[in-house]
């Protein structure tokens, strides 16, 4: 029987990491929260980075052709770094990392950055393509894996209504649903 492992996981829309001081601050924040894994979105970064800091934290950023609107990456703490099995950049809005911890179920973390509502209205195909790719990636993850889905979905799921049949939406949700919220709920079902 395997012993449980406690992990501190997070997600952070960083609104740009193109300056070194911003990346350094992100690592300091991860360290102060004792984070084991943070998915980062909206990096607005055009190059690829894989840096290991002196405190053992690892920053992995994927490059993006569209530095104005996208980019994802990971901050991986020293506890998880040795157990990275694979990493994939699926698009400029979706990336994943798989961990194989000893005597544990494999863990796959998906980091996503969905198009904003304004961008989705301007170019509806961008949102459609995003959710089609996310669904394909999710469906390809082996069923025996634990999955963490983190990111900025730019969605408001809103308060549950009498006509809703979503099992993923709890009674404590609030606000008004937008179009991106509808797409997100459809994915979650």
For each residue, the residues with C-beta under 8 A, 3 or more apart:
1:
2: 103 104 105
3: 103
4:
5: 101 104
6:
7: 36 37 79 80
8: 33 34 35 36 37 77
9: 35 36 37 38 109 148 150
10: 30 33 35 37 38 39 150
11: 38 39 40 41 111 150 151 152
12: 26 29 38 39 40 41
13: 40 41 42 113 152
14: 17 22 26 40 41 42 43
15: 42 44
16: 19 22 42 43 44 45
17: 14 22 23 26 40 43 44 45 61 71 73
18: 22 43 44 45 46 67
19: 16 22 23
20: 23 24
21: 24 25
22: 14 16 17 18 19 25 26
23: 17 19 20 26 27 49 51 59
24: 20 21 27 28
25: 21 22 28 29
26: 12 14 17 22 23 29 30 38 40 59 75
27: 23 24 30 31 53 55 57 59 75
28: 24 25 31 32
29: 12 25 26 32 33
30: 10 26 27 33 35 38 57 75 77
31: 27 28 34 35 55 57
32: 28 29
33: 8 10 29 30
34: 8 31 77
35: 8 9 10 30 31 38 75 77
36: 7 8 9 76 77 79 80
37: 7 8 9 10 74 75 76 77 80 109 148
38: 9 10 11 12 26 30 35 74 75
39: 10 11 12 72 73 74 109 110 111 112 150 151
40: 11 12 13 14 17 26 43 61 72 73 74 75 111
41: 11 12 13 14 71 72 111 112 113 151 152
42: 13 14 15 16 69 70 71 113 152
43: 14 16 17 18 40 61 62 64 70 71 72 73
44: 15 16 17 18 64 67 68 69 70 71
45: 16 17 18 49 61 62 63 64 67 71 73
46: 18 63 64 65 67
47: 61 63
48: 61 62 63
49: 23 45 59 60 61 73
50: 58 59 60
51: 23 58 59
52: 56 57 58 81
53: 27 56 57 58 59
54:
55: 27 31 78
56: 52 53 77 78 81
57: 27 30 31 52 53 75 76 77 78
58: 50 51 52 53 74 75 76 77 81
59: 23 26 27 49 50 51 53 73 74 75
60: 49 50 73 74 75 76 87 97
61: 17 40 43 45 47 48 49 71 72 73
62: 43 45 48 71 72 73 89 92 95
63: 45 46 47 48 71
64: 43 44 45 46 67 70 71 92
65: 46 92
66: 69 70 92
67: 18 44 45 46 64 70 71
68: 44
69: 42 44 66 115 116 119
70: 42 43 44 64 66 67 92 93 113
71: 17 41 42 43 44 45 61 62 63 64 67 92 113
72: 39 40 41 43 61 62 92 93 94 95 111 112 113 151
73: 17 39 40 43 45 49 59 60 61 62 95 111
74: 37 38 39 40 58 59 60 87 95 97 109 111
75: 26 27 30 35 37 38 40 57 58 59 60
76: 36 37 57 58 60 80 81 84 97
77: 8 30 34 35 36 37 56 57 58 80 81
78: 55 56 57 81
79: 7 36
80: 7 36 37 76 77 83 84 99 101
81: 52 56 58 76 77 78 84
82:
83: 80 99 100 101 102
84: 76 80 81 87 97 98 99
85: 98 99 100 106
86: 97 98
87: 60 74 84 95 96 97 98
88: 95 96 97
89: 62 95
90: 94 95 96 133 137
91: 94 130 133
92: 62 64 65 66 70 71 72
93: 70 72 112 113 114 115 130
94: 72 90 91 110 111 112 113 130 133 134 137
95: 62 72 73 74 87 88 89 90 110 111
96: 87 88 90 108 109 110 111 137
97: 60 74 76 84 86 87 88 108 109 111
98: 84 85 86 87 106 107 108 109 145
99: 80 83 84 85 106 107 108 109
100: 83 85 104 106
101: 5 80 83 104 106 107
102: 83
103: 2 3
104: 2 5 100 101 107
105: 2 144 145 146
106: 85 98 99 100 101 142 144 145 146
107: 98 99 101 104 145 146 147 148
108: 96 97 98 99 141 145 146 147 148
109: 9 37 39 74 96 97 98 99 147 148 150
110: 39 94 95 96 134 137 138 147 148 149 150 151
111: 11 39 40 41 72 73 74 94 95 96 97 150 151
112: 39 41 72 93 94 130 134 149 150 151 152 153
113: 13 41 42 70 71 72 93 94 151 152
114: 93 127 130 131 151 152 153 154 155 180 183 184
115: 69 93 119 120 123 126 127 130 154 180
116: 69 119 120 154 180
117: 120 121 154 178 179 180
118: 121 122
119: 69 115 116 122 123 126 127
120: 115 116 117 123 124 126 127 154 179 180
121: 117 118 124 179
122: 118 119
123: 115 119 120 126 127
124: 120 121 127 128
125: 128 129
126: 115 119 120 123 129 130
127: 114 115 119 120 123 124 130 131 180 183
128: 124 125 131 132
129: 125 126 132 133
130: 91 93 94 112 114 115 126 127 133 134
131: 114 127 128 134 135 183 186 187
132: 128 129 135 136
133: 90 91 94 129 130 136 137
134: 94 110 112 130 131 137 138 187
135: 131 132 138 139 187
136: 132 133 139 140
137: 90 94 96 110 133 134 140 141
138: 110 134 135 141 147 149
139: 135 136
140: 136 137
141: 108 137 138 145 147
142: 106 145
143:
144: 105 106
145: 98 105 106 107 108 141 142
146: 105 106 107 108
147: 107 108 109 110 138 141
148: 9 37 107 108 109 110
149: 110 112 138
150: 9 10 11 39 109 110 111 112
151: 11 39 41 72 110 111 112 113 114
152: 11 13 41 42 112 113 114
153: 112 114 180 184
154: 114 115 116 117 120 180
155: 114 178 180 181 183 184
156: 175 176 177 178 180 181
157: 169 173 177 181 184 185
158: 161 173 174 175 176 177 178 181
159: 173 174 175 176 177
160: 164 166 169 170 171 173
161: 158 164
162:
163:
164: 160 161 169
165:
166: 160 169 185 188 189
167: 189
168: 185 188 189
169: 157 160 164 166 173 185
170: 160 173
171: 160
172:
173: 157 158 159 160 169 170
174: 158 159
175: 156 158 159
176: 156 158 159
177: 156 157 158 159 181 182 185
178: 117 155 156 158 181 182
179: 117 120 121 182 183
180: 114 115 116 117 120 127 153 154 155 156 183 184
181: 155 156 157 158 177 178 184 185
182: 177 178 179 185 186
183: 114 127 131 155 179 180 186 187
184: 114 153 155 157 180 181 187 188
185: 157 166 168 169 177 181 182 188 189
186: 131 182 183 189
187: 131 134 135 183 184
188: 166 168 184 185
189: 166 167 168 185 186
